[in-house]
Amino acid sequence: MDTIELLKKYDVPGPRYTSYPTVPIWSETVGAGDYTKSLGNISSQDNISLYFHVPFCENRCHFCGCTRIHTKDKSLSNPYVDTVLKELDSVYAHLSSGDPSNRRTSEPIVSQIHFGGGSPNFLKPEELSRIMNKVRGYFTILPNAEIAIEMNPKASSQEFCNNLYQEGFNRISIGVQDFNDSVQKLINRNQTYDITSNFVKRLRDIGFEHFNFDLVYGLPGQTIENFLYTLEKTKELNPNRLAVYSFALVPWAHPEQRSFKNEEVPSPETKVKLFEMAHAFFTKNGYHLIGMDHFAREDDDLYKASKNKTIHRNFMGYSTRSEAHQIGLGASSISYVAGNYFQNQKDVCQYQETIANHGLATVKGFKLSKDDHIRRDFITKLMCDYSVDIDSFSKKHDITFKDYFADDVALLKEFIVDDLLEITPTHLKVTKQGHFVVRNIAMCFDKYLGKIKKTARNPVFSRTV
């Protein structure tokens, strides 16, 4: 069976596994009290990763699935920043409130800071500085910390860019999606190559050296012919790292996607060819595939983490800081702290009101059992490394792999027959062809997936191809 036929066979709705258990199984019975306890269990030796969500966007892109507010009203940002800073005050107050043996004798250590959205450069320079000043007041930022921000090239002033450099930001993430005018028109993006190119040049002139580009394949209007233009133009701009995401067509969750006509959206077969084209193009031009959808040059930390098998996967995609507790701040932000998940209120007004009244805005989450942690670790290794050392994994978790996962392994027979997976007594390894269906393989180890499918009224996940 050729690649196209295989991928048609395995083209089903499935999670991206940026978390396990996945968000649809999280519960509103997990709240701020649980989050407070988890924060108190972070020890003084632990590293912390901070994520700040800025939900404001000046433009409504029809492909986007992020939590965002479309507005040009800049007056909204200052009260939002006030709220985020109050939330940060509350988080810091709880960091040493748990087990006395964990009480800190020094400032908490931060190894990563990321601003996402939305468009974080919706903020004014002084508002960004207020957040960074508060962070520096509460935390020790490691000298090699990654400090990153997602940027909209169409809405960045020179003052804001200069301020980023002065505040110590060292990685810029730019949403490109596609450079073709016809595709951008369909997704309401309207960001020309010249806009992106001039923006990157301006940042490099300031002193920035590390860039991420986000591309999306399977967008309305994309063809085998015009996608090559995007790949070639991306190569010209020479980012250090790339994310090449599959377009998630979920009109039941994002009604603006109903504007796309069926004939405008590439077929599953074309989507496969688009990603195969991107894979061949970038690996030929100095990039290495990382996980299932990222590419990095050899000088990039993500490539080094992949080689050292210290790479991790979370809600920001693939990360180099696997050991860090992830504290999310802002509306809809997600945290993974002391082995448990927590999510903030999504609605910005409700988030601001809850923080004002209570200090934290946790609206749901999930407290992981021992089995959840074992499965989370297994799925993460599969998604990051495409292989699991069975002996090492069994010793780490004090299990007998073949007995513990007997029912799950039984579900893998078709993947083995189709030459997508190899299993020996000592290793489970996804083949090169199997990289395209690693999400499907991971689904065999998800004990909650059946429950989600039975209880959901609408499809919950995008398709795996």
Secondary structure as UniProt FT lines:
FT   HELIX           3..9
FT   HELIX           23..25
FT   TURN            28..29
FT   HELIX           32..40
FT   TURN            44..45
FT   STRAND          47..54
FT   STRAND          56..57
FT   TURN            62..63
FT   STRAND          69..70
FT   HELIX           74..76
FT   HELIX           77..94
FT   TURN            95..96
FT   HELIX           100..102
FT   STRAND          109..117
FT   HELIX           120..122
FT   HELIX           125..138
FT   STRAND          140..151
FT   HELIX           153..155
FT   HELIX           158..166
FT   TURN            167..168
FT   STRAND          171..177
FT   HELIX           181..187
FT   HELIX           193..206
FT   STRAND          211..217
FT   TURN            220..221
FT   HELIX           224..237
FT   STRAND          241..246
FT   TURN            251..253
FT   HELIX           255..259
FT   HELIX           262..264
FT   HELIX           268..284
FT   TURN            285..286
FT   STRAND          288..290
FT   TURN            291..293
FT   STRAND          294..296
FT   TURN            298..299
FT   HELIX           301..308
FT   STRAND          312..314
FT   TURN            315..316
FT   STRAND          317..319
FT   TURN            322..323
FT   STRAND          325..329
FT   TURN            331..332
FT   STRAND          334..337
FT   TURN            338..339
FT   STRAND          340..344
FT   HELIX           348..358
FT   STRAND          362..367
FT   HELIX           370..385
FT   STRAND          387..389
FT   HELIX           390..397
FT   HELIX           401..404
FT   HELIX           406..410
FT   TURN            411..412
FT   HELIX           413..417
FT   TURN            418..419
FT   STRAND          421..423
FT   STRAND          427..430
FT   HELIX           433..437
FT   HELIX           438..443
FT   TURN            444..445
FT   TURN            447..448
FT   HELIX           449..455
//
